[in-house]
Amino acid sequence: MSSSARRCVCPGSYDPLTNGHVDVVTRASRLFDEVVVAILHNPSKQGTFTVDERTSLLEQSVGHLPNVRIGAWAGTLVVDVCREVGASSMVKGLRGGTDFAYELPMATMNHHLSGVETLFIPADPALQHVSSSLIKEVVRYGGDVSGLVPDAVLTALRERLG
């Protein structure tokens, strides 16, 4: 990809990946020449899935999109990831007003630090109630999250938590 390509970063922990995440990445892939899905993780925290597992689940779920690339970063600011990959924008999904209230100060700080613009994509109304933490809780107590996560994630969640 040339340095003049329109490139964005879709940051997140993706622990686990949901169909809401897949929707945002897919929609961003239609707007940008390249989308870098950045798995951001804190090495001192234990996630449900390892970074390698999250990477694999993302590859299975969005790897068919030709302009999407997946990478992992630890202990860094998302604006530094943007600088590293040459992205002037990041794309984040919003499920509602609470997400906006949480994300707006971060977007403003990121712009202050680096000039990176944050673009918000509203969640598909059918997925507005879906969050990674809620998905894990439902699976942990035997609930069915079919249709809310990719099939590979559903299988992995049932093996890990079910």
Sequence and secondary structure as in RCSB ss.txt:
>XXXX:A:sequence
MSSSARRCVCPGSYDPLTNGHVDVVTRASRLFDEVVVAILHNPSKQGTFTVDERTSLLEQSVGHLPNVRIGAWAG
TLVVDVCREVGASSMVKGLRGGTDFAYELPMATMNHHLSGVETLFIPADPALQHVSSSLIKEVVRYGGDVSGLVP
DAVLTALRERLG
>XXXX:A:secstr
  TTS EEEEEE  TT  HHHHHHHHHHHHHSSEEEEEEEE TTS  SS HHHHHHHHHHHHTTSTTEEEEEEES
S HHHHHHHHT SEEEEEE SHHHHHHHHHHHHHHHHHH  EEEEEE  GGGTT  HHHHHHHHHTT   BTTB 
HHHHHHHHHHH 
